[in-house]
């Protein structure tokens, strides 16, 4: 099935909501998808920044609210 989305007619909020819906569907539908090798390195780098106090951990729901407020 191919779906055509007219991105140029969507607002930023609609685009973000669409991306979130797609990600939610993918994350529930295909749990066996293997992460690319570079993910491990990225996670290690982030962990090092958190340990050094250079990175702030944010609750995902709060982060989404902040992003929506910023881009609405």
C-alpha positions, 0 to 999 in steps of 0.5 A, a space after each residue: 500500500 502506498 500513501 501519498 501525503 501532501 507535506 506542503 499542505 500540512 502545518 508543522 504541528 500536523 507533520 509532528 503528529 504524523 511522525 509521532 503516529 508513524 513512530 508509535 505504529 512502527 515501535 509496536 508493529 516490528 519489535 524484531 527490527 535490529 538497530 544499526 551499529 552506530 546506535 551503540 556508539 551514539 548511546 555511549 557518547 550520550 551516556 558519557 555526556 550525562 555522566 559528565 553533567 553535560 547532558 540533561 535527561 528529560 522525560 519524554 512526555 515533557 520533551 514532547 510538550 516543550 517541542 509542541 509549544 515551541 513549534 506551534 
